Amino acid sequence: MSKRSAIGFVAAGLGIVLVWSLAPASWNASAWAQEEEAAGAGVLYPVEKGGKWGYIDASGQLVAKLEYAWAGPFSQGLAPVRAMEGGRIQIKAGVGYVNSAGRMVITPKFDQGGSFVGGLAPVQMGGKWGYSDPQGKIVIAPQFDSVGSFSGKLAPVRVGRVFHYIDKTGQSPSRTVYSQANDFSEGVALVMLGKEWRFIDEESRTIIRLNVQQAGSFSQGLAAVMLQGKWGYINKSGAYAIKPQFDGAEPFSEGLAMITQAGKKGFVGLDGQMVIKPELAMCGSFSSGLAPVMSEGKWGFINKTGAIAVAAQYEAVTAFKGPLAAVYPSENQMLYINTEGKVVWPGQTSE
């Protein structure tokens, strides 16, 4: 396999997962997309050619030249990049941050670095995680085994086997520790206290106690939960908005959620009505009006009526982020297409 083949051709229950080689472990791609869309910012896209990474804009024009060993997504005007060492890709080379002009504004000094969310980015030094501000100053010292994002006032962190939440000064407003903890979404966070799932607010108060086997975070006012082997959705009062009836259920995006019935995928609306029948072998969630879908071993995109928008022809795809999505005709070739399926970044096979 080539170096680029480490960029994963992985299809997961949550959609199409692009596993970037040399990438930080703490990316929050959904937070990145949501923040960029909310800000109306001009998104830049990481591209690779001949083993070197840079950035293009939505028109496919190269904005930041190809000079990095790896380039991550932009968030809040900054993106993590891994430097080259002596013109060669080195995993041990440091991670820094570039701005939208492609200029290095935080020197490569971190072992790993994630996206900026809520004004702070998770960074790793010496095997431990902390947080940096946009000037590259460490504001919360690396001391945690894993960390989440400041998608609210608090972020989850893990020390050993237990989780707790910290504020942007690094202080813990509550002494409560959890066996599992997630980023805040829509003002609440999904946690497991002992063996019980529950949702808490940013004051660490329990909002909903769940008597379920599994649960997901809130998205568009609903959260997926599993009861007696079947999935449905609850609202923020804890009542069922869509009764448990599916074999699988994913978060809502653009008014639709991917569900599984009898091994096939489909989509339901916020009212629980089936919008796209569960007849798909594999698919991902909607973004920019399109969802990835597999047909006869190849990937393309459908629209919200279930009609083919981009023919299935790729070995792998990512979800659209704004007007573009990365697609892979082969393991070693990366392209970007727009929502009409037109190639805007030509790509080149890398050996």
C-alpha positions as CSV (number, residue, x, y, z in Angstrom):
1,M,0.0,0.0,0.0
2,S,1.2,3.5,-0.7
3,K,1.5,6.3,1.8
4,R,-1.8,7.7,0.7
5,S,-3.6,4.5,1.1
6,A,-3.5,5.1,4.9
7,I,-6.2,7.7,4.1
8,G,-9.0,5.4,5.0
9,F,-11.5,3.8,2.8
10,V,-13.7,3.2,5.8
11,A,-17.5,3.0,5.8
12,A,-18.9,3.2,9.3
13,G,-22.4,3.3,10.7
14,L,-22.1,7.1,11.3
15,G,-21.4,7.7,7.6
16,I,-18.3,7.8,5.5
17,V,-15.2,8.2,7.6
18,L,-12.0,9.6,6.1
19,V,-9.1,8.5,8.3
20,W,-6.3,10.9,7.5
21,S,-2.8,9.5,7.9
22,L,-0.6,11.6,10.3
23,A,-3.8,13.2,11.5
24,P,-4.4,14.4,15.1
25,A,-6.5,12.1,17.2
26,S,-8.8,14.9,18.4
27,W,-10.4,16.3,15.2
28,N,-13.9,17.5,15.6
29,A,-15.0,17.6,11.9
30,S,-18.7,18.2,12.7
31,A,-17.9,21.1,14.9
32,W,-15.6,22.5,12.2
33,A,-18.3,22.3,9.6
34,Q,-21.0,23.7,11.8
35,E,-18.9,26.7,12.9
36,E,-17.7,27.5,9.4
37,E,-21.2,27.3,8.0
38,A,-22.6,29.4,10.9
39,A,-19.9,32.1,10.3
40,G,-20.5,32.1,6.5
41,A,-16.7,31.9,6.2
42,G,-14.9,31.1,3.0
43,V,-13.8,27.5,3.7
44,L,-10.4,26.2,2.5
45,Y,-9.9,22.5,1.7
46,P,-6.8,20.4,2.4
47,V,-5.4,18.8,-0.8
48,E,-2.6,16.4,-1.5
49,K,-0.4,16.0,-4.6
50,G,2.8,14.1,-4.8
51,G,2.9,13.4,-1.1
52,K,2.7,17.1,-0.1
53,W,-0.3,18.9,1.3
54,G,-1.7,22.4,0.8
55,Y,-5.1,24.1,0.5
56,I,-7.6,25.1,-2.2
57,D,-10.6,27.4,-2.1
58,A,-14.1,26.5,-3.2
59,S,-13.2,27.3,-6.8
60,G,-10.4,24.8,-6.8
61,Q,-7.6,27.4,-6.8
62,L,-4.5,26.7,-4.8
63,V,-4.4,29.2,-1.9
64,A,-1.7,27.7,0.3
65,K,1.1,26.0,-1.6
66,L,1.9,22.3,-1.3
67,E,4.6,22.2,1.3
68,Y,3.2,20.2,4.3
69,A,3.5,16.6,5.3
70,W,-0.2,16.7,6.2
71,A,-2.9,19.4,6.4
72,G,-6.1,19.5,8.5
73,P,-9.4,21.3,8.2
74,F,-9.8,25.0,8.9
75,S,-11.8,26.1,11.9
76,Q,-12.1,29.7,13.2
77,G,-9.6,30.8,10.6
78,L,-6.8,28.4,11.5
79,A,-5.8,24.9,10.4
80,P,-3.4,22.4,11.9
81,V,-0.5,21.3,9.6
82,R,2.4,18.9,10.1
83,A,5.7,20.3,8.9
84,M,8.1,18.5,6.6
85,E,11.6,17.6,7.9
86,G,14.2,18.0,5.3
87,G,11.6,17.9,2.6
88,R,10.5,14.4,3.8
89,I,7.4,13.3,5.6
90,Q,8.1,12.6,9.2
91,I,5.5,11.6,11.8
92,K,7.7,13.0,14.5
93,A,7.7,16.5,12.8
94,G,5.8,19.1,14.7
95,V,2.3,20.3,14.2
96,G,1.6,24.0,13.8
97,Y,-1.2,26.2,12.5
98,V,-1.6,28.3,9.3
99,N,-4.1,31.0,8.6
100,S,-6.4,31.3,5.6
101,A,-3.6,33.0,3.6
102,G,-1.4,29.9,4.1
103,R,1.0,31.7,6.5
104,M,2.3,29.8,9.5
105,V,1.1,31.7,12.6
106,I,1.7,29.1,15.2
107,T,5.1,27.4,14.9
108,P,5.2,23.6,14.6
109,K,5.8,22.7,18.2
110,F,3.0,20.3,19.1
111,D,3.1,16.5,18.8
112,Q,-0.6,16.6,17.6
113,G,-3.1,19.4,17.3
114,G,-6.9,19.5,16.7
115,S,-9.3,22.1,15.4
116,F,-10.1,25.3,17.1
117,V,-13.6,25.3,18.7
118,G,-14.8,27.9,21.1
119,G,-11.5,29.8,20.7
120,L,-9.2,26.9,21.9
121,A,-7.6,23.9,20.2
122,P,-6.6,20.6,21.8
123,V,-2.9,20.1,21.5
124,Q,-0.6,17.2,22.6
125,M,2.9,17.6,24.0
126,G,4.8,14.8,25.7
127,G,2.0,12.4,25.4
128,K,-0.5,14.5,27.2
129,W,-3.3,16.8,26.0
130,G,-4.0,20.5,26.8
131,Y,-5.3,23.5,25.0
132,S,-3.8,26.3,23.0
133,D,-5.2,29.8,22.1
134,P,-5.0,31.2,18.6
135,Q,-1.7,32.9,19.3
136,G,-0.1,29.5,20.2
137,K,0.0,30.2,23.9
138,I,-0.7,27.1,26.1
139,V,-3.7,28.2,28.3
140,I,-4.4,24.8,29.8
141,A,-1.3,22.8,30.4
142,P,-1.0,19.3,28.8
143,Q,-2.1,16.9,31.6
144,F,-4.9,14.8,30.2
145,D,-5.0,11.4,28.5
146,S,-7.7,12.6,26.0
147,V,-9.8,15.7,25.6
148,G,-12.9,17.0,23.8
149,S,-13.8,20.4,22.3
150,F,-15.1,23.5,23.9
151,S,-18.4,23.4,22.0
152,G,-19.9,25.0,25.0
153,K,-18.5,26.6,28.1
154,L,-17.0,23.2,29.2
155,A,-15.0,20.4,27.5
156,P,-14.7,16.8,28.6
157,V,-11.3,15.5,29.5
158,R,-10.1,12.0,30.6
159,V,-7.5,11.1,33.2
160,G,-7.0,7.3,33.4
161,R,-10.4,5.7,33.1
162,V,-12.6,8.6,34.3
163,F,-13.9,11.7,32.7
164,H,-14.8,15.1,34.0
165,Y,-15.4,18.6,32.6
166,I,-13.2,21.7,32.7
167,D,-13.8,25.3,31.9
168,K,-11.6,27.5,29.7
169,T,-9.3,28.3,32.7
170,G,-8.7,24.5,33.2
171,Q,-10.8,24.4,36.4
172,S,-13.4,21.8,37.1
173,P,-16.7,23.4,38.1
174,S,-17.9,20.1,39.5
175,R,-16.3,17.2,41.3
176,T,-18.5,14.7,39.5
177,V,-16.6,12.2,37.4
178,Y,-18.1,10.0,34.7
179,S,-17.3,6.7,33.1
180,Q,-18.1,8.3,29.7
181,A,-18.5,11.9,28.6
182,N,-19.1,13.7,25.3
183,D,-18.9,17.2,23.9
184,F,-21.8,19.6,24.6
185,S,-24.3,19.7,21.8
186,E,-27.3,22.1,21.8
187,G,-26.5,23.1,25.4
188,V,-26.4,19.6,26.9
189,A,-23.9,16.7,27.1
190,L,-24.4,13.0,27.1
191,V,-22.6,11.3,30.0
192,M,-22.6,7.9,31.8
193,L,-22.6,8.1,35.5
194,G,-22.0,4.7,36.9
195,K,-24.0,2.5,34.4
196,E,-26.7,5.1,33.7
197,W,-26.8,7.3,30.7
198,R,-28.0,10.9,31.3
199,F,-27.9,14.4,29.9
200,I,-26.4,17.2,31.9
201,D,-26.4,21.0,31.4
202,E,-23.4,23.3,31.6
203,E,-23.9,23.7,35.4
204,S,-23.4,19.9,35.6
205,R,-27.1,19.4,36.6
206,T,-28.9,16.3,35.3
207,I,-31.5,17.3,32.8
208,I,-32.6,13.9,31.6
209,R,-32.0,10.5,33.2
210,L,-32.2,7.6,30.7
211,N,-33.3,4.1,31.2
212,V,-31.8,2.9,27.9
213,Q,-29.0,0.7,26.7
214,Q,-27.3,3.2,24.4
215,A,-27.7,6.9,23.5
216,G,-26.4,9.6,21.2
217,S,-26.0,13.4,21.5
218,F,-28.7,15.8,20.6
219,S,-28.9,17.1,17.0
220,Q,-31.8,19.3,15.7
221,G,-33.6,18.9,19.0
222,L,-33.6,15.1,19.0
223,A,-31.3,12.4,20.4
224,A,-31.1,8.7,19.3
225,V,-31.6,6.2,22.1
226,M,-31.8,2.4,22.1
227,L,-34.3,0.5,24.3
228,Q,-34.6,-3.3,24.2
229,G,-32.5,-3.5,21.1
230,K,-34.5,-0.9,19.0
231,W,-33.6,2.7,18.3
232,G,-35.8,5.8,18.4
233,Y,-35.5,9.5,19.3
234,I,-36.3,11.5,22.4
235,N,-36.8,15.3,22.7
236,K,-35.2,17.5,25.4
237,S,-38.0,16.7,27.8
238,G,-37.0,13.1,27.6
239,A,-40.2,12.0,25.9
240,Y,-40.1,9.9,22.8
241,A,-40.6,11.9,19.6
242,I,-40.0,8.8,17.5
243,K,-40.7,5.5,19.2
244,P,-38.0,2.8,19.2
245,Q,-38.4,0.8,16.0
246,F,-35.2,0.8,14.1
247,D,-32.1,-1.5,14.2
248,G,-29.9,1.6,14.0
249,A,-30.3,5.4,14.2
250,E,-27.9,8.3,13.6
251,P,-28.0,12.0,14.4
252,F,-30.2,14.3,12.4
253,S,-28.6,16.5,9.8
254,E,-30.5,18.9,7.6
255,G,-33.8,17.5,8.8
256,L,-33.1,13.9,8.0
257,A,-31.5,11.0,10.0
258,M,-30.1,7.8,8.7
259,I,-31.7,4.7,10.1
260,T,-31.2,1.0,9.7
261,Q,-33.9,-1.7,9.2
262,A,-33.2,-5.3,8.3
263,G,-29.6,-4.4,7.4
264,K,-30.6,-1.6,4.9
265,K,-30.3,2.1,5.3
266,G,-32.9,4.8,4.8
267,F,-33.8,8.3,6.1
268,V,-36.5,9.6,8.4
269,G,-37.7,13.2,9.0
270,L,-38.0,15.0,12.3
271,D,-41.6,13.9,12.4
272,G,-40.6,10.2,12.2
273,Q,-42.0,9.8,8.7
274,M,-39.9,7.7,6.3
275,V,-38.5,10.0,3.6
276,I,-36.2,7.6,1.8
277,K,-37.0,4.0,2.2
278,P,-34.5,1.6,3.8
279,E,-33.2,0.1,0.6
280,L,-29.6,1.4,0.6
281,A,-26.6,-0.9,1.4
282,M,-24.5,1.9,2.9
283,C,-24.7,5.6,3.1
284,G,-23.8,8.7,5.2
285,S,-25.6,11.7,6.6
286,F,-26.8,14.7,4.6
287,S,-24.7,17.9,4.2
288,S,-25.1,20.6,1.6
289,G,-28.3,18.7,0.5
290,L,-26.5,15.5,-0.5
291,A,-25.6,12.3,1.2
292,P,-22.9,9.7,0.3
293,V,-24.3,6.4,-0.9
294,M,-22.8,3.1,-2.0
295,S,-24.1,1.2,-5.0
296,E,-22.5,-2.0,-6.3
297,G,-19.2,-1.3,-4.5
298,K,-18.8,2.3,-5.6
299,W,-19.7,5.6,-3.9
300,G,-21.7,8.5,-5.1
301,F,-24.3,10.9,-3.7
302,I,-28.1,11.2,-3.5
303,N,-30.4,14.2,-2.9
304,K,-33.1,14.4,-0.3
305,T,-35.7,12.7,-2.6
306,G,-33.3,9.7,-2.8
307,A,-32.5,10.4,-6.4
308,I,-28.9,10.0,-7.6
309,A,-27.2,13.4,-7.8
310,V,-23.6,12.2,-8.4
311,A,-23.2,8.7,-10.0
312,A,-21.6,6.0,-7.9
313,Q,-18.1,5.8,-9.4
314,Y,-15.6,6.4,-6.5
315,E,-13.7,4.1,-4.2
316,A,-14.3,6.4,-1.3
317,V,-15.9,9.8,-0.6
318,T,-16.2,12.3,2.2
319,A,-19.3,14.3,3.2
320,F,-19.7,17.6,1.5
321,K,-18.4,20.6,3.6
322,G,-19.9,23.6,2.0
323,P,-19.8,23.3,-1.8
324,L,-17.1,20.6,-2.1
325,A,-16.4,17.0,-1.2
326,A,-13.3,15.0,-1.5
327,V,-13.6,11.8,-3.6
328,Y,-11.2,9.0,-4.5
329,P,-11.3,7.3,-7.9
330,S,-8.6,5.1,-6.5
331,E,-6.6,4.7,-3.4
332,N,-3.8,7.0,-4.6
333,Q,-5.9,9.7,-6.3
334,M,-7.7,12.5,-4.5
335,L,-10.2,14.8,-6.2
336,Y,-12.7,17.5,-5.1
337,I,-16.1,17.8,-6.7
338,N,-18.9,20.3,-6.3
339,T,-22.5,19.5,-5.7
340,E,-23.1,19.1,-9.4
341,G,-20.4,16.4,-9.5
342,K,-18.0,18.6,-11.5
343,V,-14.3,18.1,-10.6
344,V,-12.8,21.3,-9.3
345,W,-9.5,19.9,-8.1
346,P,-7.9,17.7,-10.8
347,G,-5.8,15.5,-8.5
348,Q,-2.9,13.4,-9.5
349,T,-1.9,9.8,-8.8
350,S,0.9,9.7,-6.2
351,E,3.2,6.7,-5.9
